[in-house]
Structures are given as structure tokens and as C-alpha cells.
Amino acid sequence: MTSIRFVWAERTFAAVGTATLLVACGGSSDAPTVQTAASSTSTPTTSLAPTSLVPSPSSSSSSSTAGHGIPATIKTGQCIIDTETYAIVPCTQAHFYQVTAVIKDARETGNTTARQVLRRETCNASLTKFSGGAPVGLLALGSPVALVDDPLNASRIVCLMRLRTDGDTSNRLIDFSLENKLVGSAALKYTFCVDKVKGFNVVKCTAAHGGQTTGGYLVGKYVEKFPGKARLASLRDQNCSKLGAAFLGTASRRDIKSTGLSVTESAWAQGDRYAACFVQVTSGTVSTSLRGIGTKALTSYR
């Protein structure tokens, strides 16, 4: 059983800077866990598969960089082996990351916190536009390139996306492009299962679990004030009921309910603007994905 974190991590130029790791959306009584991590220029912020799985870039696939890190000429759609070398390879070759956007944006450069929130918001939005998937609630994750890895970070935002493995927090090695791969129902196979909705751990969908994500949605922009619990609850009911019905193939079951985790006020203050949706069995657990269950008896899923 592995704890999941909706993680956004960022290294800074400052030798003793900190990075905020947003763990998850919280319910009204479950504020998200927030950690700070010392920045590092030598340790990558992501876990990689065994070295034997990582291809060596050919001379034709590598690119010159503006200093160290991400190439100055990086383009949307290009695939990258990892965030240590930033070696570019064809998307048909093994890689962990893909560029979803390269956006000229110098806003909030004098406000570190606001700039970080803007960068994260921009990259979650670019994941949705590029792949068609939800910004949270999927095994697909978006994040900005670490500040220390982009010498042009004051004038642009470079966004990456990656896939996680089922029931784990490891990055998945892929050999295909994620562009338009998560549109509509195609995204449903990238949902993940949890032992319970509040204070959850991620588990494989073949293991006993009480809930499963159905996607997520944006609840506000970085410049907006906290809208209040009532407004967020209304958004949760609207969005999660629709996502749940699409996921299950029915909107009228008593033994499975649609629910979600709303953003808390404290999480909002730290830049969290996303909420995740789930379906949850009302009693016991199941040992297979609930996707497409429709009106079938739940007993066959136990």
C-alpha cells in the first residue's frame, strides 16, 4: 500500500530555498498535508525507473542548452528522457516526460509565491489542453520545469507531463506521445484506486479498495480570493456527479456514490486551485475497477 501525493515540486536558484509540495485536496475537515523541501541542484525531484530502462540518447537526439538543464530551444510536444539530462528523443523511443507547453510569461516575477502558483496553474491547464485529461485525479501529472533547470524561467514557463504507474508513485516509462491521448473516455483508464477517500492511500485496482478517482477540475484562478466552503461544495456536487456518472455508466446507484475532496482555505492560500472526484462504495470494498459497471451487481466486483 503506497501513499499518493498530488505533488508539485520545484527547485529554485537559491541555495537554501524551499519548495512547496502540495499533497492533496482536503475535505472540509481534512486539510492537505503541506511539506517544505530544501532545494537542490544535484538531486532530481522525481523518481526514475531503473537505469537499465533509460535509453542513452544518440548524438542526433541531444540538443544544446542555455546553460544547464532544459534546452533553450525546447518545443511543445517534444519528449524528454528524464529531468536530469533533459535529453530529447523521438516520442516513439522510451521516455518519461513530454513538453505540453512553452509559454512566454513574465508575470509575477517579483513575487516568488505568486509566480510559483501561476506556473503550476499554467502547467495543469496545459496538461488538459495538450492531452485532454483532467488536471488532477488521474495518473497523468503536469508540472513546470524546475526553476534551477531553466535559465529562461523569468520570461517563460515550460510545462511537462508524465504518467504514474498503477498503485505506485513511480513514473511510467512510455514510448508514445500523450497528445490527445486522454480525451473523453480514454482518460478513464488512467484513474487510480484508493483504500478510502479521506486520508487515502493509493492501491492497485486489483487489490481491495473502497474508492476510485474519476478525474478533477479547476475551482479558481491564482488571482482569485477564496470563494467559501458553500461555493466549493456546490462545484463539487456539480462536477463530481457528472464525472461519476460517466465513469460508472449510470447515475442511479445506491451502493456506489460520487463524492470529492474540496480545496480548504489553507490550501487555497498556498495556491491549490484543483479538486479531485471519486466514486466510493457505501460498504465494504471491491477488488476490481468500477469503470463501466453500469447496473451490474456489485457482488461480482467484491
Secondary structure, 3 states (H helix, E strand, C coil): CECCCCCCCCCCCCCCCEEEEECCCCCCCCCCCEEEEECCCCCCCCCCCCHHHCCCCCCCCCCCCCCCCCCCCCCCCCEECCCCCCCEECCCCCECEEEEEEEECCCCCCCHHHHHHHHHHHHHHHHHHHHCCCCCCCCEEEEECCHHHCCCCCCEEEEEEEEECCCCCCECCECCCCCCCCCHHHHHHHCCEECCCCCCCEECCCCCECEEEEEEEECCCCCCCCCCHHHHHHHHHHHHHHHHHHHHCCCCCCCEEEEEECCCHHHHHCCCCEEEEEEEECCCCECCCCCCCCCCCHHHHC
